[in-house]
């Protein structure tokens, strides 16, 4: 299954995994005398260097055959040096090699009956095997969990950019339907390989600002156990503002917490977690700060070709997807299926969250009073303002008490 990868591989490893491995599968398929359909799972971001992505195979800027031959004699340092030049406008080696793999499939398919499915950011299930099912930290799941634990507080993203999430069961149903349709067209095969952009943005858009709201609300209502802080992730489009809040909300609290653990004779761990999180954020920034337009004519055609019964069994019509409900199920899925937390622990988790809220309010109040007292001690104007505010409070209380007595 295609997931948005947090830690891109080196170009050599990415070519091995995405190009050579696919080439070996094609070679194996050519030896299968009775194989009817070969479906290649790509990614909607294989051509993310384009703003409009049609359901066609694009020619890459690099010949995959020459690249494979070149990597055979290059050492790792030289490959690393040339990688930025080779991948060009692609954000990482993953999307670059996925585009090479698509073109390689087209070039070497021969007489195979081939189809290509391009999912976008694969998330938890919509309906099958049950709502919110997810079994790993890949894609957005790890980010959601970090937000739910209160570790992730700021993230570089555009609130208006489309978060092209697609449920995993939608991808699976699309793949099965694409295989069925290609198999039914043996006598009337299209000249070009059919490509299916399995995306949601153009059909049922959901934006990163909405993702932020849903995550915060879901994890406040159904919190994760032993949260580090209350869930309150904020998306920021300005890189400098985001860097400031990264230091204030991530790095400094992590250092303080690790210092506390060290004093208690325990092994510090929070800074290591934050460092890994920041690496993931750097990879995701490109995808959370941009929007693309994907053509989905083939997806619409595929849906139209299915019978009403098959549309129910192999449903991938994302127009029916209700995002708020899906996100609530997704967050609950990370709690139940990834972290293996029992729902019976929700009351204790909510109590812990309330405790964190009270600690935060108390700390902020003490901090404000402390800073204000410093100003009062050094400024006559600050003292005058302080006395004025206090006198207003007393007047308000006196008026309130008098009104209560008259009633």
N, C-alpha and C positions, 0 to 999 in steps of 0.2 A: 504494500500500500504506500502511496506517495504522501509523505508528510513534509511540512516545511522544516528543514533541518536547522538546528540551533548552531551546531559547530561544523562548518563546511570542511570537507576533506581537502587534502592537498590535490592538486590537479592530477597527479599520477594516480592516486587512489580513486578519485572521482571518475576518471576515465575507465579504470578497471571495473568499478562497480556499475556504472551507468551505461557505458558504451560496449566494452568488451564482453561483459556478462550478457547483455542483450544480444550481442552478435552471436554468442555461443548458443543462446536459446533459439535464435533464428536458424542456425545451422542444424540444431537438433530437430526443429520443426520440419525442415526440408527432408529429413530422413524418415518422417512419419508418413507413411503412404496413405493413411485414411484420416489424416487431420483435416477437419473442416474449417476451423476458424482459429486465427491467432490474434489475440487482443493485447496490445501493448499499453501499459499504464504509464503515462507521462505525467506532466504537471502543467497546470494552466500558466505557470510562471516560466516555462521553458523559453518563451519569447517575450519576457518582461521588459526587454529593451525597446519594445514597441508600445505605443499607447492604445492602438486598436489591434486586437488579435483575432484574426479570422480563423475559421475551422479548416485550415490548410496547413501543410507542412512547409515551413520556411527553410530556405537555403542558409546554412550558417556561414559565418565569415571565415571559418577555418575548415580545411579539408580534414575530415576525421581520420582518413587513411594516413595522410602525411603526419598528423599529430601523433598517432599511435606509433608510427615508425620512429619519429623524433624522440619520443619519450623512452624508447628502448635504449638509446645511447646517452641521453642527458643524465647528469647527476642531480641529486635533489636540490642542491643550492642553485643550479642553473635553472631548473624547472620553477623554483620559487621566485627567482628574479624575473623570469619571462611571463609568469602567470598573469599579472595585471594587463600586459600587452595582448596576450592571447585571448583572454575572456572579454576584453573590450568593455562594452557598456553593461555587461551582465554584472549583477552585484556580487556573485560568488561562483565557485566552481560547480556547485550543484545545478543551478539553472542553466549554466553554459553547457555542461555535459548532457543534460536532459535534452537540450535542443539538438546536440550532435546525435544523440541516440535516435530521435525522431527521424532525422534525415537519413541515418544509416538504415533504419527499418524500411524507409521508402526505397532506398537504393538497392537493398539486398533482399527484398520480399519475394521477388521473382513471381512465381505462380501461386504463392500462398494467399489465402483469403484473410487479409489483415484489416484491423480497425485500431484506432488510437483513442484512448479516453484520457482527458486532461482534467483532473480534479484540482480545485484551488486549495485553500487551507482546510485540511480534513480535521473535523472535530468529532465530538461524541455523537452517538446515534440519536436519530430523531424518534424512531419507533421500534426498530428491531436491533437486538433481541428484546430490548425494553428501553424506554426513554432514558437518555442520559448515560447509557453504557459506554465506558471507556476503560482501557486496561493499561495505560502507560502515560508517561510524562511528555510524550512527543507533541509537536505542534503547539497549539495555544494552551494545552492542559497544564503544563508546568507553570506557565505565566499566571493562569487563573489561580492555581494553588498558592503560588507565592503571594498573590494579592489577597487571597482569603486568609492566609496566615499573618498578614500585616507586614510582611517583609518587603514586598514591592509597594512603593508609595508614589513613585513618579516614573513616567514612561514617555519616551519620544514618539509622538504620533499626532496625526491631524484628526481632529474631532470629526471633520466632514468627509474624510477619506472613507471609502467603502471597505468594510471588513468582510472580505469575501470568504466567509466560513461556509463549509458544506458538510453536512452530516455524513458520517462514514457509511451508513446504510443507504444513503442516496447514491454514493459512489459505487457501492457494490451492486445495487439494483440497475444503475446505468450500465455498468460493465456487463451484467447478465443480459440485459436487453440488447446492448450493442452486439454481443455474441450471437444472440438469437437472430437479429435482423440480418447480420452479415451471412449467417448460415442459410437463411431463407432466400438470399439473393445470389446463390451459386450460379444460376443460369443467366442472371442479369446483373453481373457485378459492375459497379461503377469503375470508370477508368482510373480515377485517383483514389487513394486510401481515404475512407471516411474518418473524419476527426470529430470528436465530441467534446466541446468545452463544458465540462461539468462544473459550472459556477452558479452563483446566486446573485451577484451584484447587479446584473442587467435585468433580472426578472423580479427579484424581491430584495432590494438593497437594504443593508443593515450597516450602520456606520460605527466607527470606532468610539465616538462619543457615546453612542447608545450601549456599546459593549461595556464601557466604563461604568455607566449608571447601573446596568443589570448586574454586573459583578459585585459592586459595592452593596447594592440592595439585597442580593441573594445571600451573600455571606454574612450580612448583618442579621438577616432573618434566620438563617440556618448556618451558624458559624462552625468553622473547623475547630477541632479540639486543640487546646494549648496554643492558641494564637499568640504570636509575639507582640502584635499591636492590633487595634481595631482595623478592619478592612477599610481603606480609604485611598485607593489608587487614583492618581490624577494624570491625565494625558496633557502633554505640553508640546506644542509645535516648534517653539523657539529653542534651538539647541543650547544657548547660553543659560536660559532660565531653567531648562531641564538639568543642565550640569550643576547649577547651584543647588537645586533641590535634591539632586542625587547625592551631593556631598552632605547636605543637612539632614536628609531623611533616610539615607542608606548608610553611607560610610561612617559618619560620626556615631550614630546609635550602635552600629556593629562593633566599632572600636571600644565603646563604653561597655557594651555587653560582654565582649571578650575579656576586657579588663576585669570585670566582675567575676567571670568564670575563673580567671587565673587566680584572683585573690581567694576564691573558694576552693582552690586546689583541683579544679576541673579543667579539662582540655578546651581551649578556645576553638570555636567552630563558626561563629557568625560571619566573620570577615571572609572566610573561605566560601561560604554560601553566597554572600553578596558579590564576590568576584565572579563566580560562575554565573550569577544572575545578570551581571553587567555585560558579560560576553554574549549571553543570549539576547540581551536588549540591543546590542550593537548590530547583530545579525538581523534582527526583526525590524529595525528602524526603517530600512528601505521599503519594506512591505506595509508598514503601518503609516507611512507618510505619503504614499502614492495611491492613485486609483487607476484602474484600467477599464477599457471597454472590450468585453468579449462578445463576439458573435455567437449566438446559440441556435442558429437555424436548424442544424442537424439534430440538436437535442429536441427541438419542437417537432421535427419530422419523425423522430424515433418514437416520441410519445403518441403522436397521431396514428402511427402504424399499429399500435398495441390495442388489443381488445379491452373492453371495460373491465373484465375480470383480471386480466394481466396487469392493468393499470393499478388495481388495488393490491395485488400480490407483490408486484415489483415497482412500487411507487417511487418515482423520483421527481414528481411535480412539486418543485419548491415554492410555487405560488401559494400552496396551502400551508406553508411553514409559518407558524406564529413565533416570532423571534424571542419575545419576552418569556414565553412559556418554555421555549427550547433552552434559553440561557439558564433559567432556574433549574431545569432538569440536568443541564450540563454541570453546573456547580455542585448539585447534589450527587451527580455521578462521580465527580472527582473525590468527593467525601466518602462515598460508599464503596466504590470499586477500585480506586487507585490507592487511597489512604486506608481503606478497610476500617473505617470508623462506623460504629453501630449508631443507629438512629436513637437508641435509648440514651445515648450520651449527650443528646442535644440540650436538655435542661442544664447540665453542668457546663457545657460550652457557652451557653447564653449567660450564665452566671459569671463565668470567667471574663466574658466580653464586657459585661457591666462593670466588673472590677477594674478592668483596664481603662474604661471610660472615666470612672471616678478618679483613678490615679492621674490620668491625663489632665482632667479639670483642676485637680488640686495642685499639680505641678505648675500648670500654666498660671493659676491664680497667684501662687507664691512668687513665681518669676516676675509677673507684672508688678506686684506690690514691691518686690525687692528693687526692681529697676526704677520704679516710680519714686521710691523713697530716696534713692541716690540722687535723682534729679531735684527732689524737694529740698534735700540737704544743701544743694549747691546753687539753687536758683530761687530768688524771691518771687519771680513770676510763676514758677511752678507751684510754690507754696500758696500763692493767691488763688490759682486755679483749683488746687486741691481743697482749700477752705470753701471756695465757692460751690464746688460740687457737693461737698459734705453738707453745707447749709441747705442746698436745694433738696438733698435727700431727707434731712430732718423736717423741712417744711412740707414735703410730700407726705411723710409719715404722719405728721401732725394733722394735716388735712384729711388724710384717710381715716385716722382715729376719730376726728370730730364728726365726719360724715357717718361713721358706723354708730356713734353715740346717738346722733339725731334720729337714726332709723330705729 
